[in-house]
Each structure stands twice: as structure tokens, then as C-alpha cells.
Amino acid sequence: MKRLISLLIRFVPRTVLQRTATLGLNLIGLVYRGNAVECPVCNTGFRKFLPYGRINPRENALCPNCLSLERHRLLWLYLKEQTEFFRKPLAVLHIAPEACFIERFEKLHHGGYVTADIESPLAKVKLNIEAMPFGENSFDVVLCNHVLEHVNDDVAAMNEIKRVLKPGGFAILQVPFFNPVPDNTFEDKTVTLARERERLFGQADHVRRYGKDYADRIRKTGMKVIEDPFAAQLPDEVAKRHGIAQNEIIYKAVK
């Protein structure tokens, strides 16, 4: 299973996987049903989650029912327990929307929920995050999960996110970190070969490797950055049951 999933996500185009993965994984999920772990997004129990990863698949990572990963389950709990996201309708911009969230967030926020991406077949609005077609002060919340590592100019993209946020609004800006995490973010625009990008940046379609200065890159926009250790504060049994990595920091940027 590890080898199969690794090959699929490395060599099958993301747009194809987004359209076709759900049915196959749902069938596999029937075999995995149980009570040892539970996905908080879809409230489904399993003996364990599926492995997931491009090169060295992580154990207990992928929910075969809704396709949530560790970071998605963490974000769900964070939004539910630490924000008003689940308590009232909001204007939400979801960039590169994850399949596990779309229908659930639409039911929460109705017409105020906007999905957007440059290529995803799941998004309603096609856009370049560095120049978005929305007015200033349009959204209460922007969700941008594992996107900025793909963007040519991430600081320009973050400035656009600040522009479309309402005063007091917030953005969740998660990015991947690969060990060893460098002190400073590394990028080299002359690197164009997929294999070399994978070696330097962790993935063939990444254009930078984020370092310990990530929060400072966000601060360049003038937004306030909250580095929230919410995952580490979860009881161990809760994190284990929901398949959440307790070392992940939530990066919340407030306008």
C-alpha cells in the first residue's frame, strides 16, 4: 500500500487524482473500518489511517473516507476550538481547497465561502494568488494550506492575502518544513529540473524550502503573526486518536 500510494502521488497529475481518488480510497477504507482512530472531519473510525507520502510514506496519515491528512485534521480542530469559524457565517476565501473541507465549509458559510486556485478542478474561481480578482477588505478568513511553496513570489502572494482580508480578519498560512530546517528560507529560481527541485526543495513542484524565518516572511506584509503550538497542547490520547502530528505549528496571520 505504501509503495502504491507513493507512486500515485509522485507520478499521476494532481488534477487527475483530485477527480478520481475518492472512490478508490473509499473502497479501501471499508477494509480499514474500526475504532482505533477517528477522523474528526468526517467522524469515521478506522483500525488505522492509510500511509501517505511521495518518497517515504508516513504511517497513519490519510483518512480513506474524506481524504484528510494530519494537517487537515489539525486545522479542523483548531478552527473549531480556537476561532469563530464554526460559530457563525463568515466570508471565507479557500485557496487550493482540499476535498475533505469543501462541502462541509459550504454548509457552514453558504455563499460566503469561495474556493479558488490556478488549476484545481475543485475550485470555483481560477486565479493567480499573486494578483487576485477580489476587492480590498473582502474576506473574514483566508485559508492557504501548503500553497506558498509552489508560488513564484510568496511575499507578493501574502501581500495579496492581506489586501483582501478585512481589518481584524485572519489567514491560516501553513507550509511544509523538511528536516533539517534551515535558518533561512532557500530558493533558487535557476533550478528548473524536477529531480533537482525535489532534492533541494522537498518536492518537484516546490520552488523554495522554508526555514526558521518563515514567520518573519509573513511579517513583511505588516500582518501580525501568531505561531500557535495548539497541536502540542492537545492531550496525547486526542492527538493519537485523530492522527495529528503534535510538532506542527499553526501560522495565523491577522490583519
Buried (B, 14 or more C-beta within 10 A) or exposed (E): EBEEBBEBBEEEEBEEBBEEBBEEBEEBBEEBEEEEBBBBBBEBBBEEBBBBBBEEBBEBBBBBBBBBBBBBBBBBBBBEEEBEBBEEEBBBBBBBBBBBBBEBBBEBBEEBBBBBBBEBEBBEEEBBBBEBEBEEBBBBBBBBBBBBBBBEBBBBBBBBBBBBBBEEBBBBBBBBBBEEEEEEBEBEEEBEEEEEBBEBBBBBEBBBBBBEEBBEBBBEBEBEBBEBEBBEEBEEEEBBBBBBBBEBBBBBBBB
